[in-house]
């Protein structure tokens, strides 16, 4: 029996063949897409920056990482060779920011490896990470301000710290006022010449590297920020400050004049008192001199008197009584002369007392002298009476 293929059967056969071809093509495309996802779309983006803060720690950021689960991420400090960050990825990463804790400036490299054997590099990028900082303080001037001082400006590269940088000064409207160029390392008291500042102005000093403001990640801002600091500069002519300053200066001047006058008066009184005391001292000196002179004259008179008395005694007894007096010299002090004079006077008084005592004792030594005289008188009267009778 012969069977003939109908038109309907032929159509079904063509449809089945087409479906088989389409399924094979779809499966091939799916395998190719999976292979591309696992091996062809890794990427790392890492740019120059300054050390910033993340979760209260000093850190820098590898801005964008594309990688897959099971791959290996590593960050190395190229200058020292230290591995500062490494991890095996537990999930796919797409445009992920990687925060790397570190406080060392220098050049770093971030690399994605196929696995922890580090033999198959999938993506890599390098960047310089600087240590940077700047500080300013408020400033005032009597006249228009044409110079502004930056307290501290620093940029450290982790090697020789010889990377040159600039400090650009701007106002609140971001107008450039002046620039300090060619700085390296750490700099204190950086002076920036500015266009004339005539009113109170908030100025900002920013660190620039190769013509661009260098940035660091700020945990507080949640993004990158420039390395900058601001301060208020106030010229002396600003809104009545001069009057306050003049009043203050006037008060200070008045206080200084009163102080000088008081000091002058006190000094004058002291000088007058000193002169008065000098005059009193002079009077005392004159009085003392007169006294000393009188004492000397008295001593001379006493010496003359004593010499005369001694001469008389020498004539009578032939003995020199002035032996002690000859040993005295004119270099003895007034006090010694007064003491010797008192001693001599006491000696004379003692001699006079002894003389008077000797005289009285000589008279008192003849207790019958008066009786004898009376007996003699009676005897003479008796004899005269007998002569008259005879």
ChimeraX attribute file (.defattr): number of C-alpha atoms within 10 A of each C-alpha:
attribute: neighborCount
match mode: 1-to-1
recipient: residues
	/A:1	3
	/A:2	4
	/A:3	5
	/A:4	6
	/A:5	8
	/A:6	8
	/A:7	8
	/A:8	8
	/A:9	9
	/A:10	10
	/A:11	10
	/A:12	10
	/A:13	10
	/A:14	10
	/A:15	10
	/A:16	10
	/A:17	10
	/A:18	10
	/A:19	10
	/A:20	10
	/A:21	10
	/A:22	10
	/A:23	10
	/A:24	10
	/A:25	10
	/A:26	11
	/A:27	11
	/A:28	10
	/A:29	11
	/A:30	10
	/A:31	10
	/A:32	11
	/A:33	12
	/A:34	11
	/A:35	11
	/A:36	10
	/A:37	12
	/A:38	15
	/A:39	12
	/A:40	13
	/A:41	13
	/A:42	22
	/A:43	18
	/A:44	21
	/A:45	19
	/A:46	20
	/A:47	14
	/A:48	18
	/A:49	24
	/A:50	27
	/A:51	23
	/A:52	26
	/A:53	21
	/A:54	18
	/A:55	11
	/A:56	10
	/A:57	13
	/A:58	18
	/A:59	22
	/A:60	26
	/A:61	24
	/A:62	23
	/A:63	14
	/A:64	16
	/A:65	24
	/A:66	18
	/A:67	28
	/A:68	21
	/A:69	14
	/A:70	16
	/A:71	22
	/A:72	23
	/A:73	25
	/A:74	18
	/A:75	22
	/A:76	18
	/A:77	21
	/A:78	15
	/A:79	12
	/A:80	12
	/A:81	9
	/A:82	11
	/A:83	13
	/A:84	14
	/A:85	16
	/A:86	16
	/A:87	13
	/A:88	17
	/A:89	16
	/A:90	11
	/A:91	11
	/A:92	14
	/A:93	16
	/A:94	14
	/A:95	14
	/A:96	15
	/A:97	16
	/A:98	17
	/A:99	17
	/A:100	17
	/A:101	18
	/A:102	17
	/A:103	16
	/A:104	18
	/A:105	23
	/A:106	20
	/A:107	19
	/A:108	24
	/A:109	17
	/A:110	22
	/A:111	20
	/A:112	29
	/A:113	21
	/A:114	22
	/A:115	17
	/A:116	16
	/A:117	9
	/A:118	15
	/A:119	9
	/A:120	12
	/A:121	16
	/A:122	22
	/A:123	20
	/A:124	19
	/A:125	16
	/A:126	20
	/A:127	17
	/A:128	18
	/A:129	27
	/A:130	27
	/A:131	20
	/A:132	23
	/A:133	18
	/A:134	21
	/A:135	20
	/A:136	21
	/A:137	14
	/A:138	14
	/A:139	14
	/A:140	14
	/A:141	13
	/A:142	13
	/A:143	14
	/A:144	17
	/A:145	21
	/A:146	16
	/A:147	16
	/A:148	25
	/A:149	18
	/A:150	24
	/A:151	14
	/A:152	15
	/A:153	26
	/A:154	21
	/A:155	27
	/A:156	22
	/A:157	21
	/A:158	18
	/A:159	12
	/A:160	9
	/A:161	17
	/A:162	13
	/A:163	17
	/A:164	16
	/A:165	23
	/A:166	23
	/A:167	25
	/A:168	19
	/A:169	25
	/A:170	19
	/A:171	17
	/A:172	11
	/A:173	8
	/A:174	10
	/A:175	10
	/A:176	16
	/A:177	21
	/A:178	20
	/A:179	17
	/A:180	17
	/A:181	13
	/A:182	9
	/A:183	17
	/A:184	18
	/A:185	17
	/A:186	14
	/A:187	14
	/A:188	13
	/A:189	13
	/A:190	16
	/A:191	14
	/A:192	20
	/A:193	16
	/A:194	16
	/A:195	13
	/A:196	12
	/A:197	18
	/A:198	16
	/A:199	15
	/A:200	17
	/A:201	14
	/A:202	15
	/A:203	22
	/A:204	22
	/A:205	29
	/A:206	23
	/A:207	25
	/A:208	21
	/A:209	15
	/A:210	10
	/A:211	9
	/A:212	12
	/A:213	18
	/A:214	22
	/A:215	23
	/A:216	23
	/A:217	23
	/A:218	20
	/A:219	17
	/A:220	10
	/A:221	8
	/A:222	10
	/A:223	10
	/A:224	16
	/A:225	16
	/A:226	17
	/A:227	22
	/A:228	22
	/A:229	17
	/A:230	20
	/A:231	17
	/A:232	15
	/A:233	22
	/A:234	22
	/A:235	22
	/A:236	20
	/A:237	17
	/A:238	14
	/A:239	11
	/A:240	10
	/A:241	14
	/A:242	16
	/A:243	12
	/A:244	11
	/A:245	14
	/A:246	12
	/A:247	12
	/A:248	12
	/A:249	13
	/A:250	12
	/A:251	12
	/A:252	12
	/A:253	12
	/A:254	12
	/A:255	12
	/A:256	12
	/A:257	12
	/A:258	12
	/A:259	12
	/A:260	12
	/A:261	12
	/A:262	12
	/A:263	12
	/A:264	12
	/A:265	12
	/A:266	12
	/A:267	12
	/A:268	12
	/A:269	12
	/A:270	12
	/A:271	12
	/A:272	12
	/A:273	12
	/A:274	12
	/A:275	12
	/A:276	12
	/A:277	12
	/A:278	12
	/A:279	12
	/A:280	12
	/A:281	12
	/A:282	13
	/A:283	12
	/A:284	12
	/A:285	12
	/A:286	12
	/A:287	12
	/A:288	12
	/A:289	13
	/A:290	12
	/A:291	13
	/A:292	15
	/A:293	13
	/A:294	12
	/A:295	17
	/A:296	16
	/A:297	12
	/A:298	14
	/A:299	17
	/A:300	12
	/A:301	12
	/A:302	15
	/A:303	14
	/A:304	12
	/A:305	12
	/A:306	17
	/A:307	15
	/A:308	12
	/A:309	14
	/A:310	17
	/A:311	17
	/A:312	14
	/A:313	15
	/A:314	14
	/A:315	11
	/A:316	9
	/A:317	10
	/A:318	10
	/A:319	12
	/A:320	13
	/A:321	17
	/A:322	15
	/A:323	10
	/A:324	8
	/A:325	13
	/A:326	8
	/A:327	7
	/A:328	11
	/A:329	9
	/A:330	8
	/A:331	7
	/A:332	9
	/A:333	11
	/A:334	16
	/A:335	11
	/A:336	10
	/A:337	18
	/A:338	15
	/A:339	12
	/A:340	15
	/A:341	17
	/A:342	12
	/A:343	12
	/A:344	15
	/A:345	13
	/A:346	12
	/A:347	12
	/A:348	13
	/A:349	12
	/A:350	12
	/A:351	12
	/A:352	12
	/A:353	12
	/A:354	12
	/A:355	12
	/A:356	12
	/A:357	12
	/A:358	13
	/A:359	12
	/A:360	11
	/A:361	11
	/A:362	10
	/A:363	11
	/A:364	11
	/A:365	11
	/A:366	9
	/A:367	9
	/A:368	10
	/A:369	11
	/A:370	10
	/A:371	10
	/A:372	11
	/A:373	11
	/A:374	12
	/A:375	11
	/A:376	12
	/A:377	12
	/A:378	12
	/A:379	12
	/A:380	12
	/A:381	12
	/A:382	12
	/A:383	12
	/A:384	12
	/A:385	11
	/A:386	10
	/A:387	9
	/A:388	8
	/A:389	7
	/A:390	6
